[in-house]
């Protein structure tokens, strides 16, 4: 089971071994939104507000501008590469085989870690209703269930993600509507004080804004998942372009409006990082069982991430095998055109991760999540470079790329050293495997 020679071109897959294009435009829209709107807004928004105060809206706007430019470039790459199946196929034509290889394996590793961390988190949310069931049993049940669901044809994944994302979006819409009612009825007198009366609109100055910017970029990570659906999307050139045009504005609305409601209704310095700000505001409205409701929403958010992770890792490994960067064993599809071998192999690491997370009580994976944060910026940077090389450099692209680079430098100075070293080690490992395999003669399949 050889990796083959890394200089070989990907073989044209026979029709029987090509994935079905069963993902509809509505699936793509929800997959893109669901990949970005998760626990980062429902739970992590408390951290970003604590870092920047009410002025946290500015980092979200800046991040949204970068997001728009990067996603516009991604759409252009899709149009230029109609046969692309995943992100690797968008990067490789512009930046070469080495960067394509690294994109595939680094993004795969990122989602493996995210899957493991989010599965452990989902189990902890389930314990809210099943307090006497061990965490490892709940983790195992969720892992097996999500794996089985992803073994079906891709339309099943699309429908699951559609409804999981729907729950999150409906919650945000309800939150904004109820918040607006509160602001213009009972809380209008305190709105101005909450926005500027507690240390000002930017209570921590430029340092606070820069620190919050890092959290914002991590929160927006996942929107690039639209580039993973290319091989199974109906009319990908038109569908992806339409999704990119509309989804960025929607993501900004689903982040900025809820956060604006939070900082208007509640003094920013009273929000903690342990309880979701949404629980605080829903409690103000007087909605009963608010803890249970938000626990359910958070559960759907992390299950959505697990579902997306399984999809991403299986398709990445499948594509790597087609390119000769992974054993050809993983290029085999089932009768339902699902890369089951790639899926099961990827989820093996999920079970190992769940065990580690349970024994470490989540601490290990909180540390390891630094690596996916770095990888988000790494992938966005590669997409921006690929677009500039393929389509030429525009002023907006250059400014966005330089801003992204500056944020990356900020991460280096604010992230614990062990997280940075782990990321560097992962990148070196991937690069080493590329050059090692490149030197080996091809031994056939």
C-alpha positions as CSV (number, residue, x, y, z in Angstrom):
1,X,0.0,0.0,0.0
2,X,2.4,2.6,-1.3
3,X,2.0,6.3,-1.2
4,X,3.2,6.3,-4.8
5,X,5.4,9.0,-6.2
6,X,4.5,12.5,-5.2
7,X,5.4,13.9,-8.6
8,X,2.7,11.8,-10.3
9,X,-0.4,13.6,-11.5
10,X,-3.8,12.7,-10.0
11,X,-5.4,10.0,-12.1
12,X,-8.8,10.5,-13.7
13,X,-11.2,8.5,-11.5
14,X,-13.6,6.1,-13.3
15,X,-17.2,7.2,-13.1
16,X,-17.9,4.4,-10.6
17,X,-15.3,6.0,-8.3
18,X,-16.4,9.6,-8.5
19,X,-18.4,11.2,-5.8
20,X,-22.0,12.1,-6.5
21,X,-23.0,15.8,-6.8
22,X,-25.9,15.6,-4.4
23,X,-25.3,18.8,-2.4
24,X,-27.9,21.4,-3.3
25,X,-27.4,25.2,-3.1
26,X,-29.4,25.3,0.2
27,X,-27.0,22.7,1.7
28,X,-24.0,24.7,0.6
29,X,-25.4,27.9,2.2
30,X,-26.1,26.2,5.5
31,X,-22.8,24.2,5.5
32,X,-20.9,27.5,5.1
33,X,-22.9,29.3,7.7
34,X,-22.8,26.3,10.1
35,X,-19.1,26.1,9.8
36,X,-18.7,29.6,11.0
37,X,-21.5,30.2,13.5
38,X,-20.8,27.9,16.4
39,X,-19.7,27.9,20.0
40,X,-17.4,30.9,19.1
41,X,-20.4,33.2,19.1
42,X,-22.6,31.4,21.6
43,X,-19.9,31.0,24.3
44,X,-16.7,32.6,23.1
45,X,-18.3,36.0,22.5
46,X,-18.0,36.6,26.3
47,X,-14.2,36.4,25.9
48,X,-14.0,38.8,23.0
49,X,-16.3,41.3,24.8
50,X,-14.1,41.1,27.9
51,X,-11.0,41.9,25.9
52,X,-12.3,44.9,23.9
53,X,-15.5,46.0,25.6
54,X,-18.4,47.4,23.5
55,X,-15.8,48.3,20.8
56,X,-15.4,44.6,20.0
57,X,-17.7,45.4,17.0
58,X,-14.8,47.0,15.3
59,X,-12.6,43.8,15.2
60,X,-15.6,41.9,13.9
61,X,-16.0,44.4,11.1
62,X,-12.3,44.2,10.2
63,X,-12.4,40.4,10.3
64,X,-15.4,40.5,8.1
65,X,-13.6,42.6,5.5
66,X,-10.7,40.2,5.4
67,X,-13.2,37.3,5.2
68,X,-15.0,38.9,2.2
69,X,-11.7,39.3,0.3
70,X,-10.5,35.8,1.0
71,X,-13.8,34.2,0.1
72,X,-14.1,36.3,-3.1
73,X,-10.7,35.0,-4.0
74,X,-11.8,31.4,-3.2
75,X,-14.8,31.8,-5.5
76,X,-12.5,33.0,-8.3
77,X,-10.3,30.0,-7.9
78,X,-13.4,27.7,-8.1
79,X,-14.4,29.3,-11.4
80,X,-10.8,28.9,-12.7
81,X,-10.6,25.2,-11.5
82,X,-13.9,23.6,-12.3
83,X,-12.6,20.1,-11.7
84,X,-11.4,20.9,-8.1
85,X,-12.8,18.7,-5.4
86,X,-11.3,20.2,-2.2
87,X,-9.1,23.2,-1.0
88,X,-6.0,21.4,-2.1
89,X,-7.1,21.5,-5.7
90,X,-7.5,25.3,-5.5
91,X,-4.1,25.9,-4.0
92,X,-1.9,23.5,-5.9
93,X,-2.3,24.9,-9.4
94,X,-1.1,28.3,-8.2
95,X,1.4,27.5,-5.5
96,X,2.7,24.1,-6.6
97,X,2.5,20.5,-5.5
98,X,4.3,21.0,-2.2
99,X,1.9,23.6,-0.9
100,X,-1.0,21.5,-2.2
101,X,0.3,18.5,-0.3
102,X,0.7,20.6,2.9
103,X,-2.7,22.2,2.6
104,X,-4.4,18.8,2.4
105,X,-2.6,17.2,5.4
106,X,-2.5,20.3,7.6
107,X,-6.2,21.0,7.2
108,X,-6.9,17.3,7.8
109,X,-4.9,17.4,11.0
110,X,-6.8,20.6,12.1
111,X,-10.2,19.0,11.7
112,X,-9.1,15.8,13.5
113,X,-8.3,17.8,16.5
114,X,-11.4,19.9,16.3
115,X,-13.5,16.7,16.0
116,X,-12.0,15.2,19.1
117,X,-12.4,18.4,21.1
118,X,-16.0,19.0,20.0
119,X,-17.0,15.4,20.7
120,X,-15.8,15.7,24.2
121,X,-17.6,19.0,24.5
122,X,-20.9,17.5,23.1
123,X,-20.7,14.7,25.7
124,X,-20.3,17.3,28.5
125,X,-23.4,19.1,27.2
126,X,-25.4,15.8,27.2
127,X,-24.5,15.3,30.8
128,X,-26.8,18.2,31.6
129,X,-29.7,15.8,31.0
130,X,-27.9,12.6,31.8
131,X,-25.7,13.5,34.9
132,X,-25.2,9.9,36.0
133,X,-23.9,8.6,32.7
134,X,-20.1,8.6,32.4
135,X,-18.5,11.1,30.0
136,X,-16.7,8.4,28.1
137,X,-19.9,6.5,27.4
138,X,-21.6,9.6,26.0
139,X,-18.6,10.4,23.9
140,X,-18.5,6.9,22.5
141,X,-22.2,6.9,21.7
142,X,-21.9,10.3,19.9
143,X,-18.8,9.2,18.0
144,X,-20.4,6.0,16.7
145,X,-23.7,7.7,15.8
146,X,-22.0,10.6,13.9
147,X,-19.7,8.1,12.1
148,X,-22.7,6.0,11.0
149,X,-24.6,9.0,9.8
150,X,-21.6,10.1,7.6
151,X,-21.4,6.7,6.0
152,X,-24.6,7.4,4.1
153,X,-24.6,9.3,0.8
154,X,-23.6,12.9,0.9
155,X,-27.1,14.3,0.8
156,X,-27.7,12.8,4.3
157,X,-24.7,14.9,5.6
158,X,-26.1,17.9,3.8
159,X,-29.6,17.5,5.4
160,X,-28.1,17.0,8.9
161,X,-26.0,20.0,8.6
162,X,-28.9,22.0,7.1
163,X,-31.0,21.4,10.2
164,X,-28.2,21.7,12.8
165,X,-27.3,25.1,11.3
166,X,-30.9,26.0,11.2
167,X,-31.2,25.7,14.9
168,X,-28.3,28.0,15.5
169,X,-29.6,30.6,13.0
170,X,-33.1,30.5,14.4
171,X,-31.7,31.1,17.9
172,X,-29.7,34.1,16.8
173,X,-32.7,35.6,15.0
174,X,-34.9,35.1,18.1
175,X,-32.1,36.5,20.3
176,X,-31.8,39.7,18.2
177,X,-35.6,40.3,18.0
178,X,-36.1,39.8,21.8
179,X,-33.0,41.9,22.5
180,X,-34.4,44.7,20.3
181,X,-37.7,44.6,22.1
182,X,-35.9,44.9,25.5
183,X,-33.6,47.8,24.3
184,X,-36.5,49.9,23.0
185,X,-38.8,49.2,25.9
186,X,-37.4,48.6,29.3
187,X,-33.6,49.2,28.8
188,X,-33.5,52.3,26.6
189,X,-32.4,54.5,29.6
190,X,-29.4,52.3,30.3
191,X,-28.3,51.6,26.7
192,X,-26.0,54.6,26.4
193,X,-24.4,54.0,29.8
194,X,-23.7,50.3,28.9
195,X,-22.1,51.4,25.6
196,X,-19.9,54.3,26.7
197,X,-20.3,54.8,30.4
198,X,-18.2,51.9,31.7
199,X,-14.7,52.9,30.7
200,X,-15.7,54.2,27.3
201,X,-16.4,52.4,24.0
202,X,-12.8,51.2,23.9
203,X,-12.0,50.6,27.6
204,X,-8.8,48.7,26.9
205,X,-7.6,50.8,23.9
206,X,-5.7,49.5,20.9
207,X,-4.3,46.5,22.9
208,X,-7.8,45.3,23.7
209,X,-8.9,45.6,20.1
210,X,-5.8,43.6,18.8
211,X,-6.3,40.9,21.4
212,X,-10.0,40.6,20.5
213,X,-9.0,40.4,16.8
214,X,-7.3,37.1,17.4
215,X,-10.5,35.7,19.0
216,X,-12.5,37.0,16.1
217,X,-10.3,35.4,13.5
218,X,-10.6,32.0,15.3
219,X,-14.4,32.4,15.4
220,X,-14.7,33.1,11.7
221,X,-12.6,30.0,10.9
222,X,-14.7,27.3,9.1
223,X,-16.2,29.4,6.4
224,X,-13.5,28.1,4.0
225,X,-15.3,24.7,4.4
226,X,-17.3,25.7,1.3
227,X,-14.1,24.8,-0.7
228,X,-14.3,21.2,0.6
229,X,-17.7,20.6,-1.1
230,X,-16.6,21.2,-4.6
231,X,-16.6,17.5,-5.7
232,X,-20.1,16.9,-4.5
233,X,-21.9,20.2,-5.3
234,X,-24.3,20.7,-8.1
235,X,-23.0,23.3,-10.6
236,X,-20.1,24.3,-8.2
237,X,-19.0,27.4,-10.2
238,X,-22.4,29.0,-9.9
239,X,-23.4,27.6,-6.5
240,X,-20.2,28.5,-4.7
241,X,-20.0,32.0,-6.2
242,X,-23.6,32.7,-5.1
243,X,-22.9,31.3,-1.6
244,X,-19.8,33.5,-1.2
245,X,-21.7,36.6,-2.3
246,X,-24.4,36.2,0.3
247,X,-22.8,34.3,3.2
248,X,-20.3,36.9,4.2
249,X,-22.9,39.5,4.8
250,X,-25.0,37.0,6.7
251,X,-22.1,35.9,8.9
252,X,-21.4,39.5,9.8
253,X,-25.1,40.1,10.7
254,X,-25.2,36.9,12.8
255,X,-22.2,38.1,14.7
256,X,-22.4,41.9,14.9
257,X,-26.1,42.2,15.7
258,X,-26.2,39.7,18.6
259,X,-23.0,41.2,20.1
260,X,-24.4,44.7,19.7
261,X,-27.5,43.5,21.6
262,X,-25.4,42.0,24.4
263,X,-23.2,45.1,25.0
264,X,-26.2,47.4,24.9
265,X,-28.3,45.4,27.4
266,X,-25.6,44.4,29.8
267,X,-22.5,46.2,31.1
268,X,-19.6,44.6,29.3
269,X,-17.6,44.2,32.5
270,X,-20.3,42.1,34.2
271,X,-20.0,39.3,31.6
272,X,-18.0,36.3,32.6
273,X,-16.3,33.7,30.4
274,X,-17.9,30.7,32.0
275,X,-21.5,31.4,31.3
276,X,-22.7,32.3,27.8
277,X,-23.7,35.9,27.4
278,X,-26.9,34.6,25.7
279,X,-28.0,33.0,28.9
280,X,-27.6,36.3,30.7
281,X,-29.7,38.2,28.1
282,X,-32.4,35.4,27.8
283,X,-32.6,35.5,31.5
284,X,-33.3,39.2,31.4
285,X,-36.2,38.5,29.1
286,X,-37.6,36.0,31.6
287,X,-37.6,33.0,29.3
288,X,-38.1,29.8,31.4
289,X,-35.6,27.0,31.3
290,X,-33.0,29.2,29.7
291,X,-30.2,27.0,30.8
292,X,-31.6,24.0,29.1
293,X,-32.4,25.9,26.0
294,X,-28.9,27.2,25.6
295,X,-27.4,23.8,26.5
296,X,-29.4,22.4,23.6
297,X,-28.2,25.1,21.2
298,X,-24.6,24.6,22.3
299,X,-25.0,20.9,21.7
300,X,-26.2,21.4,18.2
301,X,-23.3,23.8,17.6
302,X,-20.7,21.3,18.6
303,X,-22.4,18.4,16.8
304,X,-22.4,20.5,13.7
305,X,-18.7,20.9,14.1
306,X,-18.2,17.2,14.5
307,X,-20.4,16.5,11.5
308,X,-18.4,19.0,9.4
309,X,-15.1,17.6,10.7
310,X,-16.0,14.1,9.6
311,X,-17.0,15.3,6.2
312,X,-13.8,17.4,5.8
313,X,-11.3,14.8,7.0
314,X,-12.8,12.0,4.9
315,X,-12.9,14.1,1.7
316,X,-9.4,15.4,2.3
317,X,-7.9,12.0,2.8
318,X,-9.8,10.7,-0.3
319,X,-8.4,13.6,-2.4
320,X,-4.9,13.1,-1.0
321,X,-5.1,9.4,-2.1
322,X,-6.2,10.4,-5.6
323,X,-3.1,12.7,-5.8
324,X,-0.8,10.0,-4.6
325,X,-0.2,11.7,-1.3
326,X,-1.9,9.0,0.7
327,X,-2.3,5.2,0.2
328,X,-4.6,4.4,-2.8
329,X,-6.6,2.3,-0.3
330,X,-8.4,5.5,0.7
331,X,-9.4,6.4,-2.8
332,X,-12.1,3.7,-2.8
333,X,-15.7,4.7,-2.6
334,X,-18.7,2.7,-1.4
335,X,-21.8,2.0,-3.6
336,X,-23.3,5.2,-2.2
337,X,-20.2,7.1,-3.4
338,X,-19.0,7.8,0.1
339,X,-15.2,7.6,1.0
340,X,-15.9,5.2,3.9
341,X,-12.4,4.0,4.3
342,X,-11.1,7.5,4.6
343,X,-13.9,8.3,7.0
344,X,-13.3,5.4,9.3
345,X,-9.5,5.9,9.4
346,X,-10.0,9.6,10.3
347,X,-12.5,8.8,13.0
348,X,-10.0,6.3,14.6
349,X,-8.1,9.4,15.8
350,X,-11.4,10.8,17.0
351,X,-11.8,7.9,19.5
352,X,-8.2,8.2,20.7
353,X,-8.8,11.9,21.2
354,X,-12.0,11.3,23.1
355,X,-10.1,9.0,25.5
356,X,-7.4,11.6,26.0
357,X,-9.9,14.4,26.5
358,X,-11.9,12.4,29.1
359,X,-8.8,11.6,31.2
360,X,-7.4,15.1,30.9
361,X,-10.9,16.6,31.6
362,X,-10.6,18.6,28.4
363,X,-7.4,20.5,29.4
364,X,-5.3,18.8,26.7
365,X,-7.5,19.7,23.9
366,X,-8.0,23.3,25.0
367,X,-4.3,23.6,24.5
368,X,-4.3,21.7,21.2
369,X,-7.0,24.0,19.8
370,X,-4.2,26.5,19.3
371,X,-3.1,24.5,16.3
372,X,-6.4,24.8,14.4
373,X,-6.4,28.5,15.2
374,X,-3.0,28.9,13.4
375,X,-4.1,26.6,10.6
376,X,-7.2,28.8,9.9
377,X,-4.9,31.8,9.2
378,X,-2.4,29.5,7.3
379,X,-5.2,28.3,5.0
380,X,-6.7,31.8,4.5
381,X,-3.2,33.1,3.6
382,X,-2.7,30.3,1.1
383,X,-6.1,31.0,-0.5
384,X,-5.2,34.7,-0.7
385,X,-1.8,34.0,-2.3
386,X,-3.3,31.5,-4.7
387,X,-5.9,34.1,-5.8
388,X,-3.3,36.9,-6.2
389,X,-1.0,34.6,-8.3
390,X,-3.8,33.4,-10.5
391,X,-5.8,36.6,-11.0
392,X,-3.3,39.3,-10.3
393,X,-2.8,41.5,-7.2
394,X,-5.5,44.0,-6.3
395,X,-5.2,46.7,-3.6
396,X,-7.9,45.0,-1.4
397,X,-6.2,41.7,-1.6
398,X,-2.9,43.1,-0.7
399,X,-4.3,45.1,2.3
400,X,-6.2,42.0,3.5
401,X,-3.2,39.8,3.2
402,X,-0.9,42.2,5.1
403,X,-3.6,42.6,7.8
404,X,-3.8,38.8,8.1
405,X,-0.1,38.6,8.4
406,X,-0.1,41.3,11.1
407,X,-2.7,39.4,13.0
408,X,-0.6,36.2,12.7
409,X,2.4,38.1,14.2
410,X,0.1,39.2,17.0
411,X,-0.8,35.5,17.6
412,X,2.9,34.6,17.9
413,X,3.4,37.2,20.8
414,X,0.1,36.4,22.6
415,X,-0.1,32.6,22.3
416,X,1.5,30.2,24.8
417,X,4.9,29.0,23.5
418,X,3.9,25.3,23.7
419,X,1.0,25.9,21.3
420,X,3.2,27.7,18.8
421,X,5.9,25.0,19.1
422,X,3.3,22.2,18.5
423,X,2.1,24.0,15.4
424,X,5.7,24.4,14.1
425,X,6.3,20.7,14.8
426,X,3.2,19.7,12.9
427,X,4.2,21.8,9.9
428,X,7.7,20.4,9.9
429,X,6.4,16.9,10.1
430,X,4.1,17.4,7.1
431,X,7.0,19.0,5.1
432,X,9.3,16.2,6.0
433,X,6.9,13.5,4.9
434,X,6.6,15.3,1.5
435,X,10.3,15.4,0.8
436,X,10.8,11.9,2.2
437,X,8.2,10.4,-0.1
438,X,9.4,12.5,-3.0
439,X,12.8,10.8,-2.8
440,X,11.3,7.3,-2.8
441,X,10.9,5.7,-6.2
442,X,7.4,4.8,-7.2
443,X,6.6,1.2,-6.4
444,X,3.2,1.0,-8.2
445,X,-0.1,0.6,-6.6
